[in-house]
Amino acid sequence: MAGGLAALLDDVAMIAKMASSASTKALGVVVDDSAVTPRYVHGFSPARELPIIWRIAKGSLRNKLVFILPAALVLSQFAPMLLPPILMLGGLYLSFEGAEKLLEYFSGKHKEKTEHAAPVADTAGDREELMVRGAITTDFILSAEIIVISLSSLADAEFWPRAIAMILVAIGITALVYGVVALIVKMDDIALRLEQGGSGARQALGRGLVNAMPKVMSVLSVVGVIAMLWVGGHILLSGSYNLGWHAPYDLVHRLAEPVSEVAGVGGFLAWLVDTVISAILGFLVGLLAVGVMHFLPFGHHRDPHEDTERVAITTSMGSE
């Protein structure tokens, strides 16, 4: 009996170690996910922020456990060569989304949308539904990369320990990402409480946070778009390498190699070079995808914000 318990504990320890190793390898994408998501909650009433995040978190967990993980496990077991091209399609989608958002920003369309947008209260239910759907769609791509990257570090493990470890990774990473997102989004409420009571230092900290949070949310919104391009470009680079076209990835490696030798900060500088080049590649590929999609009769892309405005206009016309 004692021997059986010891063996079970060894298995549990092994699975926990596997899960930790797999989730660490995907940490960069976890950061991207945390940066992308807050922009989908921006503009809603404080009372709806946490419920929206909870809905997105449940959708994210469903993405991972019901769709992505079973498919990834089966493919990794029987057809691992199919994983890179499937993941590259996701990278193309993220590049397309990010490039379109940047084009809107530089063309001034985002300002027009802000100036002419209907009050949130007028279309709250429809807008929330559209934004949650958009967030879960984007999360699907990011979650797919998290799962595939994590799974690649467990390629030599047996099927069932690998599957259990990946379930732990999926649950743990979802909790981490959306816990951080909830903290970021509700930081202004925390700041108000600090400002309203306690010592002078506490109130000063609260006032500083209240003044800073709108800027932080705006920066996070931009970072989220850049993260789409970064992740999308990196998926395309890695996928092309895995499919046998080594030249693009080798070029990035050669460009990053000199700065990687700088004492103390070489690792960060090499990562920065890789990130910048990936983001540029993501933007260029996304720009091409936007051009193609806008020329197709069925291809005009609409984001949830734009759909919300159509709902508002339709509602307004109906009430008249």
WOZI-V457927 format. One record per residue. RES is the residue in three letters. PHI is phi in radians with two decimals (* if undefined). Layout:
# WOZI-V457927
[[RES,PHI] [RES,PHI]]
This chain:
# WOZI-V457927
[[MET,*] [ALA,-1.11] [GLY,-1.12] [GLY,-1.13] [LEU,-1.15] [ALA,-1.10] [ALA,-1.12] [LEU,-1.11] [LEU,-1.12] [ASP,-1.09] [ASP,-1.11] [VAL,-1.09] [ALA,-1.09] [MET,-1.12] [ILE,-1.13] [ALA,-1.10] [LYS,-1.14] [MET,-1.09] [ALA,-1.12] [SER,-1.11] [SER,-1.11] [ALA,-1.16] [SER,-1.22] [THR,-1.09] [LYS,-1.11] [ALA,-1.68] [LEU,-1.05] [GLY,-1.05] [VAL,-1.24] [VAL,-1.06] [VAL,-1.06] [ASP,-1.04] [ASP,-1.04] [SER,-1.14] [ALA,-1.38] [VAL,-1.26] [THR,-1.13] [PRO,-0.98] [ARG,-1.16] [TYR,-1.34] [VAL,-1.75] [HIS,-1.09] [GLY,1.74] [PHE,-1.53] [SER,-1.15] [PRO,-0.95] [ALA,-1.16] [ARG,-1.68] [GLU,-1.10] [LEU,-1.14] [PRO,-1.03] [ILE,-1.17] [ILE,-1.06] [TRP,-1.11] [ARG,-1.13] [ILE,-1.16] [ALA,-1.08] [LYS,-1.12] [GLY,-1.10] [SER,-1.11] [LEU,-1.14] [ARG,-1.12] [ASN,-0.92] [LYS,-1.24] [LEU,-1.42] [VAL,-1.62] [PHE,-1.90] [ILE,-1.25] [LEU,-1.10] [PRO,-1.03] [ALA,-1.12] [ALA,-1.14] [LEU,-1.12] [VAL,-1.13] [LEU,-1.14] [SER,-1.14] [GLN,-1.42] [PHE,-2.01] [ALA,-2.57] [PRO,-1.07] [MET,-1.20] [LEU,-1.45] [LEU,-1.13] [PRO,-1.02] [PRO,-1.13] [ILE,-1.13] [LEU,-1.16] [MET,-1.15] [LEU,-1.08] [GLY,-1.13] [GLY,-1.10] [LEU,-1.11] [TYR,-1.12] [LEU,-1.11] [SER,-1.09] [PHE,-1.08] [GLU,-1.05] [GLY,-1.12] [ALA,-1.11] [GLU,-1.14] [LYS,-1.12] [LEU,-1.15] [LEU,-1.09] [GLU,-1.09] [TYR,-1.12] [PHE,-1.32] [SER,-1.50] [GLY,1.50] [LYS,-1.14] [HIS,-1.14] [LYS,-1.23] [GLU,-1.08] [LYS,-1.11] [THR,-1.16] [GLU,-1.22] [HIS,-1.80] [ALA,-1.16] [ALA,-1.28] [PRO,-0.97] [VAL,-1.01] [ALA,-1.07] [ASP,-1.20] [THR,-2.32] [ALA,-0.98] [GLY,-1.13] [ASP,-1.16] [ARG,-1.14] [GLU,-1.07] [GLU,-1.07] [LEU,-1.17] [MET,-1.20] [VAL,-1.09] [ARG,-1.09] [GLY,-1.12] [ALA,-1.13] [ILE,-1.20] [THR,-1.13] [THR,-1.12] [ASP,-1.04] [PHE,-1.00] [ILE,-1.19] [LEU,-1.11] [SER,-1.13] [ALA,-1.06] [GLU,-1.18] [ILE,-1.00] [ILE,-1.15] [VAL,-1.18] [ILE,-1.10] [SER,-1.09] [LEU,-1.15] [SER,-1.13] [SER,-1.38] [LEU,-2.01] [ALA,-1.06] [ASP,-1.59] [ALA,-1.41] [GLU,-1.16] [PHE,-1.05] [TRP,-1.23] [PRO,-1.02] [ARG,-1.12] [ALA,-1.11] [ILE,-1.13] [ALA,-1.05] [MET,-1.22] [ILE,-1.11] [LEU,-1.09] [VAL,-1.06] [ALA,-1.07] [ILE,-1.18] [GLY,-1.12] [ILE,-1.19] [THR,-1.08] [ALA,-1.09] [LEU,-1.13] [VAL,-1.06] [TYR,-1.43] [GLY,-1.17] [VAL,-1.13] [VAL,-1.07] [ALA,-1.07] [LEU,-1.12] [ILE,-1.09] [VAL,-1.18] [LYS,-1.62] [MET,-1.05] [ASP,-1.15] [ASP,-1.16] [ILE,-1.08] [ALA,-1.10] [LEU,-1.09] [ARG,-1.13] [LEU,-1.12] [GLU,-1.21] [GLN,-1.51] [GLY,-2.79] [GLY,1.65] [SER,-1.25] [GLY,-1.10] [ALA,-1.13] [ARG,-1.12] [GLN,-1.14] [ALA,-1.11] [LEU,-1.08] [GLY,-1.08] [ARG,-1.10] [GLY,-1.09] [LEU,-1.19] [VAL,-1.04] [ASN,-1.23] [ALA,-1.46] [MET,-1.06] [PRO,-1.02] [LYS,-1.20] [VAL,-1.07] [MET,-1.14] [SER,-1.13] [VAL,-1.11] [LEU,-1.08] [SER,-1.09] [VAL,-1.18] [VAL,-1.04] [GLY,-1.06] [VAL,-1.18] [ILE,-1.09] [ALA,-1.09] [MET,-1.03] [LEU,-1.18] [TRP,-1.07] [VAL,-1.13] [GLY,-1.04] [GLY,-1.13] [HIS,-1.18] [ILE,-1.06] [LEU,-1.15] [LEU,-1.11] [SER,-1.12] [GLY,-1.12] [SER,-1.13] [TYR,-1.14] [ASN,-1.15] [LEU,-1.54] [GLY,1.88] [TRP,-1.66] [HIS,-1.53] [ALA,-0.99] [PRO,-1.07] [TYR,-1.18] [ASP,-1.12] [LEU,-1.09] [VAL,-1.06] [HIS,-1.08] [ARG,-1.16] [LEU,-1.21] [ALA,-1.45] [GLU,-1.06] [PRO,-1.06] [VAL,-1.30] [SER,-1.17] [GLU,-1.59] [VAL,-1.19] [ALA,-1.09] [GLY,1.51] [VAL,-2.12] [GLY,-1.05] [GLY,-1.08] [PHE,-1.16] [LEU,-1.12] [ALA,-1.12] [TRP,-1.08] [LEU,-1.11] [VAL,-1.07] [ASP,-1.04] [THR,-1.14] [VAL,-1.10] [ILE,-1.14] [SER,-1.08] [ALA,-1.14] [ILE,-1.12] [LEU,-1.07] [GLY,-1.04] [PHE,-1.16] [LEU,-1.13] [VAL,-1.15] [GLY,-1.10] [LEU,-1.07] [LEU,-1.11] [ALA,-1.14] [VAL,-1.08] [GLY,-1.05] [VAL,-1.12] [MET,-1.13] [HIS,-1.33] [PHE,-1.49] [LEU,-1.37] [PRO,-1.11] [PHE,-1.84] [GLY,-1.78] [HIS,-1.17] [HIS,-1.51] [ARG,-2.20] [ASP,-1.63] [PRO,-1.02] [HIS,-1.08] [GLU,-1.17] [ASP,-1.09] [THR,-1.08] [GLU,-1.11] [ARG,-1.10] [VAL,-1.07] [ALA,-1.10] [ILE,-1.10] [THR,-1.07] [THR,-1.10] [SER,-1.10] [MET,-1.14] [GLY,-1.17] [SER,-1.25] [GLU,-1.32]]
